[in-house]
Amino acid sequence: MSSRDKDRELSWYKRVALELLWAISWLIGRSPRWFQYGMLRPLFTFLLRMARYRRKVIIENLTRSFPEKSDKQIRAIMRDFYYTLGEVVVSTMALASAKPERDGDLLEWVAYREHIERNRGRDWVAMASHFGCWEYYPLWCWLDTECHFMSVYHPLKSDIFEHFYRRMRKFAPNITTVAMADTVRHYIKSRSPEYTTVLGLISDQSPRLMADSKWLDFLGQKTTFIEGGERLALKFSIPAYFVYAERVAPGRYRARFIELYDGKEPLKEGDIVRRYAETLEKMVREHPELWMWSHKRWKHTPEKQRKKFGRSTLDVEGGQ
């Protein structure tokens, strides 16, 4: 057990709550699909809508991102987003009992054999997003059983959910969950020429505002992105790929890798993040209902950076 795990040990009543949550999730995972997506998904969707879960945040994000859409269209996307969110709750809980022989069709990877061969003998970065059921993406390990997958995550404030997600994400023996702050240290310590290490990161979260935070045009707004994926790729000269996904049926997705960096091309700082943002925007515009609009994605602005640090990087970089 790591020192980080020891710091998050649970009291007896939190342990009981965790095991109860796990038992319910395990049972959901063992239930038939008609029950998961014909009964539970509508129930969770109804509860989320009745609770008006982050409704103001969702409407504000959608309105700012799609100013050309009418109020009716915005509300239609919001309705479909709640539908997706209800599905994500069910799909995520069901992973508690997921097995490749039973659930191998949850995520179809396009041209996966070619991708494995292309990167055989070298590590690579998978830059994903909160799109569809993002917890499915490490299911890659069911196909590439010889890789070592580092599932990089942002620790949660809730001890119960922190333990739940760490346990749930270990549905394959070749997965290691690594807190974001420990990524470089863990990678240097664990990488080996004997196997491929895949670093999986969700890269569309809102990072902490810094004096050198950079701004990109994303969905018509100045936006900062987590730069961890780019820094890893450039520091260690390893390829970086965007995880491009689409929903093909309730609880089922198809995904493919789009190359952002080949590990050799001479790039300027920020190029990989810019390519990531452009590809993410294209995917979001195609299927806006599948992106996580309930996150406070634009809580930071150049004006806030200017007020906090005395200047904004826009003042130095001419708007980029």
WOHUBEL-V201014 format. One record per residue. N is the residue number from 1. PHI is phi as a letter, one per 30 degrees, with the letter a starting at -180 (none if undefined). Layout:
{{N:PHI} {N:PHI}}
This chain:
{{1:none} {2:d} {3:d} {4:d} {5:d} {6:d} {7:d} {8:c} {9:d} {10:c} {11:d} {12:d} {13:d} {14:d} {15:d} {16:d} {17:d} {18:d} {19:d} {20:d} {21:d} {22:d} {23:d} {24:d} {25:d} {26:d} {27:d} {28:d} {29:d} {30:d} {31:d} {32:d} {33:d} {34:d} {35:d} {36:d} {37:c} {38:c} {39:c} {40:d} {41:d} {42:d} {43:d} {44:d} {45:d} {46:d} {47:d} {48:d} {49:d} {50:d} {51:d} {52:h} {53:e} {54:h} {55:e} {56:d} {57:d} {58:d} {59:d} {60:d} {61:d} {62:d} {63:d} {64:d} {65:d} {66:b} {67:d} {68:d} {69:c} {70:d} {71:d} {72:d} {73:d} {74:d} {75:d} {76:d} {77:d} {78:d} {79:d} {80:d} {81:d} {82:d} {83:d} {84:d} {85:d} {86:d} {87:d} {88:d} {89:e} {90:d} {91:d} {92:d} {93:d} {94:d} {95:d} {96:e} {97:b} {98:d} {99:b} {100:d} {101:d} {102:c} {103:b} {104:d} {105:c} {106:d} {107:b} {108:c} {109:c} {110:d} {111:h} {112:d} {113:d} {114:d} {115:d} {116:d} {117:d} {118:d} {119:c} {120:d} {121:i} {122:b} {123:d} {124:a} {125:c} {126:c} {127:c} {128:c} {129:a} {130:d} {131:b} {132:i} {133:c} {134:d} {135:d} {136:d} {137:e} {138:d} {139:d} {140:e} {141:d} {142:d} {143:c} {144:c} {145:d} {146:c} {147:d} {148:c} {149:c} {150:c} {151:d} {152:d} {153:b} {154:c} {155:e} {156:c} {157:d} {158:d} {159:d} {160:d} {161:d} {162:e} {163:d} {164:d} {165:d} {166:d} {167:d} {168:d} {169:d} {170:c} {171:d} {172:b} {173:d} {174:c} {175:c} {176:b} {177:d} {178:b} {179:d} {180:e} {181:d} {182:c} {183:e} {184:d} {185:e} {186:d} {187:d} {188:d} {189:d} {190:c} {191:d} {192:a} {193:d} {194:d} {195:a} {196:c} {197:c} {198:c} {199:c} {200:c} {201:b} {202:c} {203:c} {204:c} {205:d} {206:d} {207:d} {208:d} {209:d} {210:b} {211:d} {212:c} {213:e} {214:c} {215:c} {216:b} {217:d} {218:b} {219:h} {220:i} {221:b} {222:d} {223:b} {224:c} {225:b} {226:d} {227:c} {228:e} {229:d} {230:d} {231:d} {232:d} {233:d} {234:d} {235:d} {236:c} {237:h} {238:b} {239:d} {240:b} {241:b} {242:c} {243:c} {244:c} {245:b} {246:a} {247:d} {248:c} {249:a} {250:e} {251:i} {252:b} {253:b} {254:b} {255:b} {256:b} {257:c} {258:c} {259:d} {260:c} {261:a} {262:c} {263:i} {264:b} {265:e} {266:d} {267:b} {268:d} {269:e} {270:j} {271:d} {272:d} {273:d} {274:d} {275:d} {276:d} {277:d} {278:d} {279:d} {280:d} {281:d} {282:e} {283:d} {284:d} {285:d} {286:d} {287:b} {288:d} {289:d} {290:c} {291:c} {292:d} {293:d} {294:d} {295:d} {296:d} {297:d} {298:c} {299:d} {300:c} {301:b} {302:e} {303:d} {304:d} {305:d} {306:d} {307:d} {308:d} {309:c} {310:i} {311:a} {312:c} {313:d} {314:d} {315:d} {316:c} {317:c} {318:i} {319:j} {320:c}}
